[in-house]
Amino acid sequence: MAELNLDLDRSSPVPLYFQVSRQIEAAIERGDLEPGDRLENEIGLADRWGLSRPTMRRAIEELVDKGLLVRRRGIGTQVVHGRVNRKIELTSLFDDLSRSGQHPTTEVLVHEAAPADGHVAERLGVPAGTEVVHLERLRSSGGEPLAVMRNWLPTQLAGSFSTEQLRARGLYELIRAAGVHLRVASQRIGARGASTAEAKLLGVRRGAPLLTMERTTYDGTGRAVELGSHAYQAEKYTIEMTVVGR
């Protein structure tokens, strides 16, 4: 049974349930609470921390709704896989998961040469119909599916990448190993519902919320070297950025 100490400010205008849920969430993100750890039941937690049972119940429900905790009959409340918190940097999801101590795995769904349609050609700066390398991969962390990733790259850059390399290593790692300096990217963040195919791959219901990212990455000469269109499980993924006033 996981032990957890909370620092609650009962004079604060911030509701107690929110203070509790945020501190438990922070403990999960720090790794103080790990996937599979069980929490004491809500009645026990409420008594131990001097809270009302409705307050404790609401705090737990907040974390269940975020996908950080799960209630299982006969087992109780458990920590599930923590949400991936990703800063806006020119790194790949594989890089970020590895750097945070998680263990990413990749299933290569599509690895083919294909003609670039109008959108892909425009983003990569090549004539429509030019042959490019098209990839589709399912990225998982801790055995749980996290993202469906689609990429298009110039054949002269990615034509030598093997399926085994794509399964074992991050795409940006392979690009850098090919001698390409990734310099800058144009990126757009959005949201939409999961398609039938995405829902099946990610283990969610059709129409479940997904975060989306489309990114075009350029090398030091300004040449486009990758177009990515990725869809992430919204409950397991956040994007962090710093905003500076002028």
C-alpha positions in Angstrom: 0.0 0.0 0.0 1.6 3.3 -1.1 2.3 5.9 1.6 1.7 9.5 0.8 2.1 12.7 2.9 0.0 15.8 1.9 0.6 19.4 2.8 -2.9 20.9 2.8 -3.6 24.6 3.4 -7.0 24.7 5.0 -7.1 28.5 5.0 -6.5 28.7 1.3 -9.4 29.6 -1.1 -8.3 26.6 -3.2 -10.7 23.8 -2.6 -9.3 20.9 -0.5 -10.3 18.3 -3.1 -8.2 20.2 -5.7 -5.2 20.5 -3.4 -5.4 16.7 -2.7 -5.7 15.8 -6.4 -2.9 18.0 -7.5 -0.5 16.7 -4.8 -1.3 13.1 -5.7 -0.8 13.9 -9.4 2.5 15.6 -8.6 3.6 12.5 -6.7 2.8 10.3 -9.7 4.7 12.6 -12.0 7.8 12.6 -9.7 7.7 8.8 -9.5 6.9 8.8 -5.8 3.8 6.8 -6.8 4.5 4.3 -9.5 2.3 2.3 -11.9 0.7 -0.5 -10.0 0.9 1.2 -6.5 -2.3 0.8 -4.6 -3.8 3.6 -2.5 -5.7 3.1 0.8 -9.4 3.2 0.3 -11.2 6.6 0.3 -12.5 6.2 3.8 -9.1 5.4 5.2 -7.5 8.3 3.3 -10.2 10.8 4.4 -9.8 9.8 8.1 -6.0 9.9 7.9 -5.8 13.3 6.4 -8.8 14.8 8.3 -11.0 15.2 5.3 -14.6 14.6 4.6 -15.4 11.5 2.6 -17.1 13.5 -0.2 -13.9 15.7 -0.5 -11.7 12.6 -0.7 -14.0 10.9 -3.2 -14.0 14.0 -5.5 -10.2 14.2 -5.4 -9.9 10.6 -6.4 -12.6 11.0 -9.2 -10.6 13.9 -10.6 -7.5 11.6 -11.0 -9.6 8.7 -12.4 -11.0 11.1 -15.0 -7.5 12.1 -16.0 -6.5 8.5 -16.4 -3.9 8.6 -13.6 -5.8 6.3 -11.2 -8.1 3.4 -11.8 -10.6 1.6 -9.6 -10.6 -2.2 -9.8 -13.1 -4.4 -8.1 -11.4 -6.5 -5.4 -8.1 -4.6 -5.7 -9.0 -1.0 -4.9 -7.5 2.2 -6.4 -4.3 1.8 -8.3 -1.9 4.1 -10.1 -1.9 3.5 -13.8 0.8 4.7 -16.3 1.6 8.3 -15.7 0.8 11.0 -18.3 3.6 12.0 -20.6 4.4 15.7 -20.1 6.3 16.9 -23.1 8.0 20.3 -23.5 8.0 22.0 -26.8 11.5 21.2 -28.0 12.9 19.7 -31.2 13.0 16.2 -29.9 11.1 13.0 -30.7 8.6 11.2 -28.5 11.1 8.4 -28.3 13.8 10.8 -27.0 11.4 12.3 -24.4 10.2 8.9 -23.1 13.7 7.5 -22.8 15.0 10.7 -21.1 12.2 10.5 -18.5 13.2 6.9 -17.6 10.3 5.2 -19.4 10.7 2.4 -21.9 9.2 3.2 -25.3 8.4 0.4 -27.8 7.5 0.8 -31.4 5.3 -1.3 -33.7 6.0 -0.4 -37.4 2.6 -0.5 -39.2 3.6 0.9 -42.5 7.1 1.3 -44.1 6.9 2.0 -47.8 7.9 4.2 -50.7 4.9 6.2 -51.9 4.1 9.2 -54.1 3.7 12.4 -52.2 0.2 13.9 -52.4 -0.3 17.6 -52.6 -0.1 18.4 -48.9 3.0 16.2 -48.3 4.7 17.6 -51.4 4.0 21.2 -50.3 5.4 20.6 -46.8 8.5 18.8 -48.0 9.1 21.3 -50.8 9.0 18.7 -53.6 6.8 18.2 -56.7 3.6 16.3 -56.2 4.0 12.7 -57.0 7.7 12.6 -55.9 8.5 9.3 -54.2 9.0 9.7 -50.5 9.3 7.3 -47.5 6.0 6.9 -45.7 5.9 5.5 -42.1 3.2 4.7 -39.7 4.1 3.5 -36.2 2.4 2.8 -32.9 4.4 4.1 -30.0 3.8 2.5 -26.6 5.2 3.2 -23.1 5.2 0.7 -20.3 3.2 -1.6 -22.5 0.4 0.9 -23.0 -0.3 2.4 -26.4 0.3 6.2 -26.4 0.4 7.5 -30.0 -0.1 6.8 -33.7 2.6 8.5 -35.6 2.7 9.1 -39.4 5.7 10.5 -41.1 6.9 11.3 -44.6 10.6 11.8 -45.4 12.7 12.3 -48.6 13.8 9.0 -50.1 17.4 10.1 -50.3 17.5 10.5 -46.5 15.3 7.7 -45.2 15.5 5.2 -48.0 18.2 3.2 -46.2 16.3 3.0 -42.8 15.3 -0.6 -42.1 12.1 -1.6 -40.3 14.2 -3.1 -37.5 16.0 0.2 -37.0 12.6 2.0 -36.9 11.4 -0.5 -34.3 14.4 -0.2 -32.1 15.4 3.5 -32.3 13.8 6.9 -32.5 13.3 8.5 -35.9 15.3 11.7 -35.0 18.1 9.5 -33.7 18.3 7.8 -37.1 18.1 11.1 -38.9 20.9 12.6 -36.9 23.0 9.4 -37.3 22.6 10.0 -41.1 24.5 13.2 -40.6 21.5 15.6 -40.7 21.4 18.6 -38.3 17.8 19.2 -37.2 17.7 23.0 -36.9 14.1 24.2 -36.7 10.5 23.0 -37.0 7.1 24.5 -37.8 4.5 22.8 -35.5 0.8 22.9 -35.1 -1.1 21.5 -32.1 -4.8 20.5 -32.3 -7.4 18.0 -31.1 -10.0 15.7 -32.7 -11.9 12.5 -32.1 -10.2 9.1 -32.7 -11.0 7.4 -36.0 -12.1 3.7 -36.0 -8.6 2.6 -36.9 -6.9 4.8 -34.3 -9.4 3.8 -31.6 -8.5 0.1 -32.3 -4.8 0.8 -32.1 -4.9 2.9 -29.0 -7.4 0.9 -27.1 -10.0 3.7 -26.8 -13.5 4.2 -28.0 -14.2 5.7 -31.4 -14.4 9.5 -31.1 -12.3 9.6 -27.9 -10.3 12.8 -27.7 -6.9 12.8 -29.2 -4.2 15.5 -29.2 -2.7 16.0 -32.6 0.6 17.5 -33.8 1.7 18.2 -37.3 5.4 19.1 -37.6 7.7 20.0 -40.5 11.3 19.8 -39.6 14.2 21.5 -41.4 17.9 21.1 -41.5 20.6 23.8 -41.2 20.3 24.6 -44.9 16.5 25.2 -44.7 15.7 21.9 -46.4 12.6 20.1 -45.2 13.7 16.6 -43.9 10.5 15.3 -42.2 6.8 15.8 -42.1 5.1 14.2 -39.1 1.4 13.9 -38.3 0.8 12.3 -34.9 -2.2 11.6 -32.7 -1.8 11.1 -28.9 -4.2 9.8 -26.3 -5.3 13.0 -24.6 -5.6 11.5 -21.1 -2.0 10.3 -21.2 -0.2 13.2 -22.8 0.3 16.9 -22.2 2.3 19.6 -24.0 4.3 22.2 -22.0 5.4 25.5 -23.3 6.9 28.8 -22.0 5.1 32.0 -23.0 7.0 35.2 -22.8 5.4 38.7 -22.7 6.6 41.4 -25.0 
